[in-house]
Amino acid sequence: MVEILVRKVLNNNSIISEDASKKEVIVMGKGVGFSKKVGDKIDDSKIQKIFVLEGNKKNNQLVKLLEDIPEEYLELSQMIINRASQRLGKDLADSIYLSLTDHLYMAIARYKDGLHLKNKLLFEIENFYPDEYSLGLEALNIIESLFSVKMSEDEAGFIAMHIVVSENGDDIEDFYKSTKLVQNILNIVKFFFKVNYNVESFYYQRFLRHLRFFSLRILSDDKHKKLSLKNDLLPLIKDRYIEAYQCTIKIKDFVYNSFDYVLDDEEVLYLTIHISQVISDIKEEKEGK
């Protein structure tokens, strides 16, 4: 492994150095910059994250953030990110180091000034992303212990949003659009069949997972370049699940009118099957089967 030498100390937990190809990098880790001078070697065991700069605007913003924001906020952010990565079993996008740290710094300052923001998507976040929301609640406890600031569940929702966004490589705006789209589709089904969901149901959770990926596909940049897939099973499914298919057509019309996106046969088929299973499950439970 190439020696990591200090080119600039940003704070106790981050420095600027070079990688093997002489590209400028940000090196983060607890104590990597403590009592270090230009030219000093960094202990490899302390390195937690390395960012290649290469003129990337977000990484340049990260440099400024690391220089300007008190270290305790950076440590808080890293603590939450590490816990989220371990709990979810995946690496989060590097952008969360900038977005979450900046958010936490501003949010804690707001709370100290008595300014509390309502999270308009709190219900959806809590129900659509329970693991991330749970991490958000844990983060509130950490914040209270470190900063003596007690935050509301709205803030747990905001923290969960940053985690979800970093999982999918999206941005906050796409998260809002995706979450509202999923809720709109759930409402179409709910009012079409005049039912209430059992959010603990296996079929509901599977439908929800399908809708989350479905919404991201609709909002993706290459949505108009996709091939229109035909499926020979659709006529059979259409006849077997008549009401579920009719509901899917309402969803198809809504998606086209709202996003100029045409559902192909494959998407119609899978939506119809998911809707049929969710509704059958609700009816069976209602009938006590």
C-alpha positions as CSV (number, residue, x, y, z in Angstrom):
1,M,0.0,0.0,0.0
2,V,1.3,3.5,-0.9
3,E,2.2,5.7,2.0
4,I,-0.3,8.4,2.8
5,L,1.6,11.6,3.5
6,V,0.0,14.8,4.8
7,R,-0.2,17.6,2.3
8,K,-2.7,19.7,4.3
9,V,-4.4,19.1,7.6
10,L,-8.2,20.0,7.5
11,N,-8.9,19.0,11.1
12,N,-8.1,16.3,13.6
13,N,-10.0,13.7,11.5
14,S,-9.3,14.6,7.9
15,I,-6.3,15.6,5.8
16,I,-5.5,16.2,2.1
17,S,-3.0,13.8,0.5
18,E,-2.2,12.0,-2.8
19,D,-3.0,8.5,-4.0
20,A,-0.8,6.1,-6.0
21,S,-1.6,7.9,-9.2
22,K,-0.7,11.3,-7.7
23,K,-4.4,12.4,-7.6
24,E,-5.4,14.7,-4.7
25,V,-7.5,12.9,-2.1
26,I,-9.3,13.6,1.1
27,V,-8.4,11.1,3.8
28,M,-10.8,10.7,6.7
29,G,-10.5,8.8,10.0
30,K,-10.5,9.4,13.7
31,G,-7.3,11.2,14.6
32,V,-5.7,11.0,11.2
33,G,-4.8,14.7,11.4
34,F,-4.2,15.1,15.1
35,S,-0.8,16.7,15.7
36,K,0.2,16.1,12.1
37,K,2.4,18.4,9.9
38,V,2.9,18.5,6.2
39,G,5.0,15.5,5.1
40,D,4.0,13.3,8.1
41,K,2.9,9.7,7.4
42,I,-0.6,8.6,8.2
43,D,-1.2,5.3,10.1
44,D,-3.2,3.1,7.7
45,S,-5.2,1.6,10.5
46,K,-6.8,5.0,11.2
47,I,-8.1,5.5,7.6
48,Q,-11.8,5.1,7.3
49,K,-12.6,6.8,4.0
50,I,-10.7,8.2,1.0
51,F,-12.3,10.6,-1.5
52,V,-10.6,11.4,-4.9
53,L,-11.0,15.1,-5.6
54,E,-10.3,15.5,-9.3
55,G,-12.1,18.9,-9.4
56,N,-15.4,17.3,-8.4
57,K,-17.6,20.1,-7.2
58,K,-19.2,18.1,-4.3
59,N,-15.8,17.0,-3.0
60,N,-14.5,20.6,-3.2
61,Q,-17.6,21.5,-1.1
62,L,-16.6,18.7,1.3
63,V,-13.1,20.2,1.7
64,K,-14.7,23.6,2.7
65,L,-17.1,21.8,5.0
66,L,-14.3,19.9,6.8
67,E,-12.5,23.2,7.3
68,D,-15.4,25.2,8.5
69,I,-17.7,22.9,10.5
70,P,-16.7,22.0,14.1
71,E,-15.3,18.4,14.3
72,E,-17.9,17.1,16.7
73,Y,-20.5,17.4,13.8
74,L,-18.2,15.4,11.5
75,E,-17.7,12.8,14.1
76,L,-21.5,12.6,14.7
77,S,-22.1,12.2,10.9
78,Q,-19.5,9.5,10.6
79,M,-21.0,7.7,13.6
80,I,-24.4,7.6,12.0
81,I,-23.0,6.7,8.5
82,N,-21.0,3.8,9.9
83,R,-24.0,2.5,11.9
84,A,-26.2,2.8,8.8
85,S,-23.7,1.0,6.6
86,Q,-23.3,-1.9,9.1
87,R,-27.1,-2.2,9.7
88,L,-28.1,-2.1,6.1
89,G,-25.2,-4.2,4.9
90,K,-24.1,-1.9,2.2
91,D,-21.8,1.0,1.5
92,L,-23.5,4.4,1.2
93,A,-22.7,6.9,-1.5
94,D,-19.8,9.2,-0.7
95,S,-22.2,12.2,-1.1
96,I,-23.8,11.5,2.3
97,Y,-20.6,12.7,4.0
98,L,-21.3,16.1,2.6
99,S,-25.1,16.2,2.7
100,L,-25.7,14.6,6.1
101,T,-22.9,16.5,7.9
102,D,-24.2,19.8,6.5
103,H,-27.8,18.9,7.4
104,L,-26.9,17.9,11.0
105,Y,-24.9,21.1,11.5
106,M,-27.8,23.3,10.3
107,A,-30.5,21.2,12.0
108,I,-28.9,21.3,15.5
109,A,-28.3,25.1,15.1
110,R,-32.0,25.5,14.2
111,Y,-33.2,23.5,17.2
112,K,-30.9,25.6,19.5
113,D,-32.7,28.6,18.1
114,G,-36.1,27.0,18.7
115,L,-36.9,26.5,15.0
116,H,-38.4,23.1,14.3
117,L,-39.3,22.0,10.8
118,K,-42.2,19.7,10.0
119,N,-41.4,16.7,7.8
120,K,-44.3,16.5,5.3
121,L,-43.2,12.9,4.3
122,L,-42.8,11.6,7.8
123,F,-45.7,9.0,7.5
124,E,-44.3,7.8,4.2
125,I,-40.7,7.6,5.4
126,E,-41.7,5.7,8.6
127,N,-43.8,3.2,6.6
128,F,-41.8,2.8,3.4
129,Y,-38.3,2.9,4.9
130,P,-38.6,1.4,8.4
131,D,-35.0,0.4,8.7
132,E,-33.7,3.8,7.7
133,Y,-36.3,5.5,9.9
134,S,-35.1,3.4,12.9
135,L,-31.6,4.6,12.2
136,G,-32.9,8.1,12.2
137,L,-34.5,7.6,15.7
138,E,-31.2,6.2,16.9
139,A,-29.4,9.2,15.6
140,L,-31.7,11.4,17.6
141,N,-30.6,9.7,20.8
142,I,-26.9,10.2,19.8
143,I,-27.5,13.9,19.1
144,E,-29.3,14.3,22.5
145,S,-26.4,12.6,24.4
146,L,-23.7,14.6,22.5
147,F,-25.3,18.0,22.1
148,S,-28.1,18.1,24.8
149,V,-30.6,18.8,22.0
150,K,-33.8,16.8,21.9
151,M,-35.3,16.6,18.4
152,S,-38.7,15.5,17.2
153,E,-39.4,12.5,15.0
154,D,-39.6,14.9,12.1
155,E,-35.9,15.1,12.2
156,A,-35.5,11.3,12.3
157,G,-37.4,11.4,9.0
158,F,-35.0,13.9,7.5
159,I,-32.0,11.8,8.6
160,A,-33.6,8.7,7.1
161,M,-34.1,10.6,3.9
162,H,-30.3,11.2,3.6
163,I,-29.6,7.5,4.2
164,V,-32.2,6.3,1.6
165,V,-30.9,8.8,-1.0
166,S,-27.3,7.6,-0.4
167,E,-28.4,4.0,-0.8
168,N,-29.8,4.6,-4.2
169,G,-27.4,7.2,-5.5
170,D,-30.2,9.7,-6.0
171,D,-30.7,13.2,-4.8
172,I,-33.2,14.7,-2.3
173,E,-35.5,16.0,-5.1
174,D,-35.8,12.5,-6.6
175,F,-36.5,11.1,-3.2
176,Y,-39.4,13.4,-2.7
177,K,-40.8,12.7,-6.2
178,S,-40.3,8.9,-5.8
179,T,-42.0,8.8,-2.3
180,K,-45.0,10.9,-3.4
181,L,-45.4,8.7,-6.5
182,V,-45.4,5.5,-4.4
183,Q,-48.0,7.1,-2.1
184,N,-50.2,8.2,-5.1
185,I,-50.2,4.7,-6.5
186,L,-51.0,3.2,-3.1
187,N,-53.9,5.6,-2.9
188,I,-55.2,4.7,-6.3
189,V,-55.4,1.1,-5.3
190,K,-56.8,1.9,-1.9
191,F,-59.7,4.0,-3.2
192,F,-60.3,1.8,-6.2
193,F,-61.0,-1.2,-4.0
194,K,-62.2,0.8,-0.9
195,V,-59.8,-1.0,1.5
196,N,-57.3,-0.3,4.2
197,Y,-53.8,-1.8,4.0
198,N,-52.3,-4.2,6.5
199,V,-48.9,-2.6,6.5
200,E,-47.4,-5.7,8.3
201,S,-48.6,-8.0,5.5
202,F,-46.0,-9.9,3.5
203,Y,-47.9,-9.1,0.3
204,Y,-48.1,-5.4,1.1
205,Q,-44.4,-5.2,1.9
206,R,-43.6,-7.0,-1.4
207,F,-45.9,-4.6,-3.3
208,L,-44.2,-1.7,-1.6
209,R,-40.7,-2.9,-2.6
210,H,-41.9,-3.3,-6.2
211,L,-43.3,0.2,-6.2
212,R,-40.1,1.8,-4.8
213,F,-38.0,0.3,-7.7
214,F,-40.8,1.0,-10.1
215,S,-40.9,4.7,-9.1
216,L,-37.1,5.0,-9.5
217,R,-37.4,3.6,-13.0
218,I,-40.0,6.1,-14.0
219,L,-38.0,9.0,-12.7
220,S,-34.7,7.8,-14.3
221,D,-33.1,10.0,-17.0
222,D,-33.3,7.2,-19.6
223,K,-37.0,6.5,-19.2
224,H,-37.8,7.5,-22.8
225,K,-35.1,5.3,-24.2
226,K,-36.4,2.0,-22.9
227,L,-37.7,-0.7,-25.1
228,S,-41.4,-1.4,-25.0
229,L,-41.6,-4.9,-23.7
230,K,-44.5,-7.2,-24.8
231,N,-45.6,-10.1,-22.7
232,D,-47.7,-13.0,-24.0
233,L,-49.0,-13.7,-20.5
234,L,-50.8,-10.3,-20.1
235,P,-54.1,-11.4,-21.9
236,L,-54.3,-14.3,-19.5
237,I,-53.6,-12.2,-16.4
238,K,-56.0,-9.6,-17.7
239,D,-58.8,-12.1,-17.8
240,R,-57.9,-13.8,-14.5
241,Y,-57.6,-10.6,-12.4
242,I,-60.1,-8.3,-14.0
243,E,-60.5,-5.7,-11.2
244,A,-56.8,-5.7,-10.5
245,Y,-56.1,-5.1,-14.2
246,Q,-58.6,-2.3,-14.3
247,C,-56.9,-0.7,-11.3
248,T,-53.5,-1.0,-13.0
249,I,-54.9,0.8,-16.1
250,K,-55.8,3.7,-13.8
251,I,-52.3,3.7,-12.5
252,K,-51.0,3.6,-16.1
253,D,-53.1,6.6,-17.0
254,F,-51.9,8.5,-13.9
255,V,-48.2,7.8,-14.6
256,Y,-48.5,8.8,-18.3
257,N,-50.4,12.1,-17.4
258,S,-48.0,12.9,-14.6
259,F,-44.6,11.8,-16.0
260,D,-45.1,11.2,-19.7
261,Y,-44.1,7.6,-19.1
262,V,-45.9,4.7,-20.8
263,L,-46.0,1.4,-18.9
264,D,-45.2,-1.5,-21.1
265,D,-46.9,-5.0,-20.9
266,E,-44.3,-6.3,-18.5
267,E,-44.9,-3.5,-16.0
268,V,-48.7,-3.7,-16.3
269,L,-48.5,-7.5,-15.7
270,Y,-46.4,-7.3,-12.6
271,L,-48.5,-4.4,-11.1
272,T,-51.7,-6.4,-11.8
273,I,-50.3,-9.5,-10.0
274,H,-49.0,-7.5,-7.0
275,I,-52.3,-5.6,-6.7
276,S,-54.3,-8.9,-6.9
277,Q,-52.2,-10.5,-4.2
278,V,-52.5,-7.5,-1.8
279,I,-56.3,-7.2,-2.3
280,S,-56.8,-11.0,-1.9
281,D,-54.8,-10.9,1.3
282,I,-56.9,-8.1,2.7
283,K,-60.1,-9.9,1.8
284,E,-59.0,-13.1,3.4
285,E,-58.0,-11.4,6.6
286,K,-61.3,-9.6,6.7
287,E,-63.2,-12.8,6.3
288,G,-61.2,-14.4,9.0
289,K,-59.5,-17.0,6.9
